[in-house]
């Protein structure tokens, strides 16, 4: 299964937004804010080290918009910002921290992430990110029901350090979801047993 590696520049995001080519595009901060330093689930150590997982983010939106809410209830679109590349990066970190690289180009499982809600709003000087993602862990042939499926939602608020960059609250909400997913994997006994079975078949 192909691992989606989609890199969005500011120009491509702007062109993607039909009719909004003149809309400002927020850059990703450098370095990327890290509210979660590692997604390593210690309960999976020795149980998933030989299980390879491919990441599929094709169902994630490429970009979203920053919407400003006025004091009297009006709203306006202020800028666009890349989304898919950030989701890909965080869930690839989950895979890298807990699973292995594929052997002979064949993956044992597919991790599919889909965007359900991606909202970034500004009210005066406060920015709020509201993200909902559905995460599925699937067999490569997709002929069977997912091994794991759950929809996550996270919200975070804060200020914007740089008017030209995506605010930290977006990364805090996204990384909270990725961390919760990693925790759920480690606490799901049936999944852990499945990972161990895959490893035993390889030994």
N, C-alpha and C positions, 0 to 999 in steps of 0.2 A: 504494500500500500504506500503510495507516495506521501511523504511528509511535506506538508504545505509550508513553504518558506516564502512568504510574501512580504516584500519590503516596500513600504509606501513613503514616497517623498511628498513634500508639501504640494508640489505641482500636480502630481497624480491624484491626490485627494481632492484638490480644487476642481480638476477637470471631471472627476467622477460625479461631483455634485451638479447634476444637470440644472442649468439656469442660474448657478451660483458661482460661476468661475471667478468673479471678483471678490468673493468672500474671503476674508483673512483666514489663514490656516495656522493653528497653534502648533508649535514644535514640541517634540519630546524633550524634557530636561536632560542635561548631561552633567553628571551621571543620573541614571534613572533612580527615583526615590525607592528605597527598600525598607518598607515597614515590616517585612518578613524576610529575614536573612537567609533562611533555608527551609525547604519543604521536606527535608529528610524525616521519614517516619521510622523511628527506631524499632517499632514493632515488626517492620517488614524486613529488617536486616537478616540476611541469610535465607529469606523466603521468596524474594522477588528479584534478586540480583541477576538472575539469568533469564528473566522474562523480558522480552523486547516489546516495546509499545510504539506504534506510529501515531502521530498527531494529525488530526483532520480538523481544520478550522474553516473549511469552505462555507459552512453555514453561519459564519460570523459576519456581521456588517463590516465593511472596510473602514467607514468613517461615521462620525456622528456630529451633532452640532451643539454648540454652547448657546443656551437660550437665557436671555436676561429678562427678569421679572421686575416690572416697575412698581413703584409705591402704590399706584392706583389700580393695579391688576393687569396692566397691559404687558405684552411680551414682544420680544424682538430677537432675531437671530444675530448673534455677534460674530461667530467664527465657526469653522469646522476643525476637527481634530482626528487624527488616526486612531482607530480602535483595534482592528484585527491584528496588527503587528504586536500590540501590547498583550493581547490575549494569548497569541501564539507564544510569545516570549515567556510568559509566566507559567503556562502549562507545559512548555518544553522543560522548564526548570523542574517542575514536579516529576516529569519522566526521568530527567537526568539524575535527579537526587535519589530515585527509588528503583529504577529499572535499568536494563542493559541496552546496548546497541544491537541492532538486528544482525543475524548471521546469514550470509549468502543472500542478503536482500529480502529475507522473509521475516515478517513480524508475527509475534504470537497474538497480539491484540491491537485494537484500534481505539484510541481515545478521541472521541468526537465531541467538540464543543460547539454549541449553538447559542447565538445571542437572542434573548427574549425581550430584554429592555436595556437600553443604554441612554441614560439621561444625565446631562450636566447643566445645572442651572445656576444663575447668578442672581442674588438678591442683595442689592447694595454692595457691600464688600465681602459677602459670604458666598462661597461656592459649594454646591452640594452635588455629589455624584451618586446616582442610583442605578445599580447594575443588576441584571438578572440573567443567569446563564444556565442552560441545560447541559449536563455533562453525562455522556454515555461511555461505558467501557464495553467494547464489542468484539466478537470473533471476526477474524479477517474476511470470512466468506459472507458475513452478515445474514446467514440463513437461519440463525437462531436468535432468540430474544437476547437483549443486552444482559451482560453479567451484572452491570450496575447502571442505574439511571436515577438522576436526581436533579431537580431545579433549585438553584441557589440564588439568593438575593442578598445584596449588601449595600449599605449606604454610608457615606462619609462626608463630612463637611470641614471646611477650612478656608484659609485665605489663598490668594494667588501671589506668589513671590515675584513673578515676572509676567507682565501682560501678554507677552508673546509665547508663553509656554503653557502646556497643560498643567492644571493645578494638581498638587499632591493628592488631593482627596480622590481623584480618579484612580490612582495607583493603590491607594489604601483600600478602596472598595474591591478592586480587582484582586489584589493579593490576599485579601481576607477570604474571598471565595476559593481561590486556589489552595489556600491553607486548610480550609474546612474540607475540601475534597480529599486532600492527602490524609487528613485525620480520619475521614469516613472510610477510606480504603483500609487503613491500618486497623480500624475497629470492627470491620466486617469479617467475621470468622470464616464464612463460606468463601469469600474472595481469597483470604489468606491461604486457606486449604487448597484452593484452585491454583494459586501461584506456586505453592509447594509441589503440587502434582505436576505442573509444567516443568519445573526444575528437575524433579525426579526422573521424568521421561527423557531428559537430556543427558543425564549422568549414566 
